[in-house]
Amino acid sequence: MLNKKRRLYIGAMKAAMYISTGLTAALVIFLVAYVFIKGIPHISWELLSTKPSYISGRIGILPDILNTLYIVLATLVFVIPLGVGAAIYLTEYAKNKKLVGIIEYAAETLSGIPSIIYGLVGMLFFCQFLGFKTSLLAGSLTLVIMNLPTVMRTTQESLKTVPQSYRDGAFGLGAGKWRVIRTVVLPGCVDGVITGCILSIGRILGESAALLFTAGFAHALNGIFEGLTSPGASLTVALYVYAKEQGEFGVAFAIAAILMILTLLINFSATLVSRYFAKKREL
């Protein structure tokens, strides 16, 4: 009797897991297919290669694509050294475990704060207090704070996967602390570091609330240096403006399809990087 109940329980749990997995996969497939069906027919070369013209009524998202690229580059320039450096210090140098615990708890708390609060703080601090005004630079610095916990924590976990025997062997050969980190530890976990950076790009691409407060929603076509000091709309902000403010749902779905393709490419790139370095370590 007991074995029969146990078999029924195991069967019920397996059925529940299969149903949950199927519903999750079906939801993802439906969402991706719906966005592609609605958006891809509206993607054209004119849309991708021109800027908006209110005189002729032409709609183009080239400024939004470039603004997104500027924001991603500016954010990575700041967040990668800060995140990787903080992770190396906390994992390899810090001796006070209480301090490390407090910093890790603060990082986890930061990663759970709604993005609109980051936008509000970024507007008050970067735009007004520091005088950057509404600009892509203010938006990028706000995104640096948002993505810093992600890069730091993924790098920390990657550093912890390097066996302690590697460090001890290098120390035994007379290498210094920094040399061990640079030549032994970091090469042994570079796949995790790169994967964390690639995934942070996905969060940068998908952010809109914080950028509405800090970067603005102008569709001006500028170079990188002029663009960083000027207001501009990223693709996500442009999607909001076209859908909510102008009622151009075809253009909004086209931008959504582009963002979906970029997200899929980023996740695929992260998987390839992980497999490449995993195979390299095996050799």
N, C-alpha and C positions, 0 to 999 in steps of 0.2 A: 504493500500500500504506500509506504514511504517512498520507494523508488519510483512508483507511478506518479506521485505528486511532484517529485523532483524533476522527472522527465517533462511533465506538463509545464512546470515553472520555467525550465530551460527553453522549451519550445516557444513559450509565450514571450520570453525575453528576446530570443532570436528573431521572432516575428516582429516585435516592436522595433528592434534595431534595423531590420530590413526596411520596414515602413518608413522609419525616420530618415534613413539614408536615401530611399527613393524619393521622398517628398523634398528633401534638401536639393538633390540633384535636379529634380523636375523644376523646382523654383528657379534655380540658377539658369538652367537651359531656357526656360520660358522668358526670363528677364533679358538674357543676352539676345535671344531670337527676336523678341519684341522690339528691342532698341535697334537692332540691325535692320529689320524689316521696315521700320518707320524712318530710320535715318539714312541708310545707305543710298536710297534713290535721290536724296536731296544733296548728296556730296558731288561737287563738280570742281573742275579746275579753277573756274572763275571764283568760286566761293573760297577756295584755299589760297589763291594767289593775289587777291585784291583786298583793298581796304574799303570800308563802308563809304558810300557817297549819298548824302541826304538830298543832293540836288537831283540826281538821276534815279534815286531809290534803289541803287545797287547795294547788296549786302555782301561783305567779304570779311573773313575772319583771320586774314594774314597778320594784322596787328596783335590779335589775341593769341595766335600761335607763338609769335615772337616774344610776347610778354610772358607767356608760360615758360618758354625756354630761358629767358632772362631770370625769372624767379627761381627756377630749378637750379641753374648754375650758381646764382648768388647765394642761395640757401646752402648748397653743398659745400661751397668754399668755406663757409663758417662752421657748419654743423659737423663735418667729418673730422677736422682737427680737434675741435672741442670734445666731441663725443668719444672718439678713439683715445685721445689723450686722457680724459677723465677715467675711462675704463682701465687704461694701463696703470694709472696711478692707484686706483682703488683695488685692483687685483694684484699688482706686483710690488707696489711701494708702501701703501698705507698699512700701518701697524695697529692703529686704534680701531678695533673691530666695532666698537660702539659708533664711532664716527662713520665708518663704512655703512653700517646698518641704517643710520639716520639718512645718509645721502641716498642710499638705495630706496628707502621708503619715500623720500621726497620725490625721487624720479618716478616711482610707480604712481604716486599721487598726481604728479604733473601729467602723466600719460592718460589719466582718467578725467581730466578737466574738460568740459565742453569747449569746442573751438571758438564759439562766439565770445566766451570770456577772454580767451587769448586776444581776440580781435579788439575787444574793448580796452584791455590793458595796453596792447600795442598802439592803439590810437592815442591814448593818453600819454604814454611814455615816449614812443619813437616819433610819432607825428607832431605832438605838441611840446612835450618837455625837451626833447633833443632837437626839435626844429626841423625834422626831416619832411614835415608836412605829409600830405597824402601822396605816396610814391611807391614804386615797386620795391625800393630798398627797405622802406618801413615794413612792407608786407613780407619781404624775405627774412628780415630779422625776427619778425613775429613767428614765422614758420620755423626758424632756427630753434626757438624756445620750445615749440611744439614737438619737433622731431628729435631734439637732443636726448630725451629719455630713451627713445627707441634705438638710436644708434649706440648709445652708451650701454644699455642692457644687453643688446645682441652681441656687442663686442666683448662685454664681460663674460657672457656665457661661452663665447668662442675661446677666449683666453683660458678658461677653466678646463676646457677639453684637452689642452696640451699636457701630456704627462709630466709630473714633477721630475721624473728621472732624466728627461731631456735637459731641464735646467741644471740639475745636479751634475750631469756629465759635462756640460759646458763650463760650469764653475770649476769643476775639477781640472779642466784644461787651462785654467787661468784667465778665462774671459771675465770682463767686468759685467755689472748689472745691466747697463744699457745695451752693451754688445750682445748679451744673451737674449734680451728682449727683441732686439732688432734683427738678429741673424737666426735665432732658434724659435722663439715663441711666436712672433708675428707671422713668419712663413708657415708655421704649423697650423695657424687658425685663420689664414687670410680668406678662405672661402666663406666663413661665417661673417667676417667683417664686411666683405664685399656684398654678400647677400643682404645684410642688414641695411647697407647704404642703398642698394637697389630697391628694397621694399620701402624705404623712406621716401624715395622718389615717387612711388605710387601714392603715398599720403599727400605729398606736396601737390601732385596733379589733381587730386580729388578735393582739395580744400577750397572752400568758397566763403564761408561765414567770416573767417578772420580777415580775408583779403577785401571783403566789402567795406570793412571799417578802416583798413590801412592802405590798401593799394588803389582803391577807387574802381571806376568802371569806364574809363575813357578808351576809345578805340583808335588812338593816334598811332601812327607808324613812325617809330624812332629807332636809332641805333642803340647799342647796348648801354653805353655810358649815359647818353641823354635819357634813354628809357628808364634806367634805374632811378633817376632823380625826378621822374615825371609820373603822374598817375596813369594807370593802365589796367585793363581788364584781362584776367587770365581766361582760359577756355571755360572753366567752371562758372566764373562770374558772368562771362558772356552768355553762357547757357541760361543763367537766371534772368539776365536782362532781356534777352530775346523772347523767352517764354513768358515771363511775368509782366514785364513792362511794355513790350511791343507786340505780343501775341503772335510772334513768328515761330510757330511750333515746328514747322518743317526744318528751319535752321537749327532750332534747339535740339531736335532729334539727331540732326546731322552731327552737331558738336558732341552729343552724347555717344554716338557711334564711334567717333574719333577717339574720345576718351576711353571708351570700352576697349578699342583695339590697342591703344597705348598701354592700358592696364594689363591686358592679356600678354602683350609683348614683354612687359616688365616682369611679370610672374614667370614667364617662360625663360627669360634671361637669367633670373635668379636660380631657377632649377638647373639650367645648363652650367652655370658657374659652379654650383655645388657639386654636380656630377664630375665636372672637369677636374676640380681640385681633389675630389675623393679618389678618382682614378690615378691622379698624379702622385698622391701619397702612397697608394698601393704599389706603384712601381718603384 
